Amino acid sequence: MNLADRLITLANLFSSLYQAKLNSDIYRDWLYKLDNLLKSMSDGIVLLNLQRNVIHQNDAFVQFIKTYNDGKMIINENQLIKMFIQINELESVDIEEFASQNEASIRIKAQLPGKIRYFEIKKFAVYENSEPLGNVYSIRDITKEYEVDQIKSNLISIASHEFKTPLTNIRGSVETLLRGESNWDESFSHDLLLGIHEDVLHLQELIDVWMDVKKIETGTLLLHQDFFPLFQLIKGTRNQLPEKVMSQGEIVFNYDTTSNFPLLYGDEARVRQVLINLIINGLTYNDAKEKKIVVDIHHDDQYIYIEVTDNGIGISEKNLKKIFERFYRADISAARKSGGSGLGLSISEGLIREHGGEIDVKSRLNEGSTFTVKLPIIEVP
Ligand code: ADP
């Protein structure tokens, strides 16, 4: 049963409840059915009578109150609306206007320490032979849908922006090359082709990044996990770092070659992708005369730690909390130079989470940052 069907059933049950009032057996039977239906719903449901007092609430609503109203009971519509106003962080939503209507829906944003959730609140009246009986409020957690919507609209606006420049360049170069009457010398044509190639690679990268976001978001990311030695990760990372990046500064890998270093377990290409992203960021957001990245790898009994330290611009306390958010860029001018999408760290965080690990950052403005990737050690069978 979808939500609409459930609510129709609910409305019918609600009105039958009133009809059956005279017969206590039927009344009890309806009440039982209603109670079970409401219990089975993940949406919070509150029934109000004509006096706007709460006459029934389901478990999901009680749970909602526990989280967002310090467990304080709601006994009438006034208190219900007050609670929504108190929770809501979206200034543009007029909850009182919503409350004054018979049928309406609004979205509210609720912030708890460390997490933001979005709820859709629907209100509708229940009638019996055109006679109003009361109101129903349903509260649905729409965080997932909201975030997907946000990603979509962000992608659309970024796509039009990020695609525009390379596409304009490609078009210009191709049109130049196509101009049949001109006899371009070979090195000029070659330069144009190199430019086209670079722009195409950039577009491809953008698409790969967005596909990763989608996969992480929808839980469809496939990891090809296996055991692999540390030296393989380091060698692969060095080989894959573009020449342009390597030449920007010094990159040092520190790790204990003498000890019996445990094997890493995971999707090597994905772990490498994270490490490369951190190294490139360390060089990009870096104004030092001599840019330096130190990758320090060590372990304890449970985890392997990959620490990437740079001597770059650093990240302010305020921004530190936000840099793992999708599309977040602390320094737009530096980010624009990098041609980044503001998605690298959010993807890295998602990839490491999928590996059962964590990624953390410590930073001081104008001094540099250290990103630490923590991967669990898995015993080799
Ligand atoms: P992008 O680099 O594409 O903008 P990221 O998700 O990789 O996206 O990074 C998000 C933001 O975090 C960057 O725009 C930058 O402002 C900040 N940032 C990331 N890494 C560093 C770093 N090593 N030093 C300073 N700022 C950083």
Residues whose N, C-alpha, C, O or C-beta is under 5 A from the ligand:
A	BS01	ADP	N281 G282 Y285 G312 G314 I315 I323 Y328 R329 A330 D331 A335 G340 S341 G342 L343 G344 L345 S346 S369
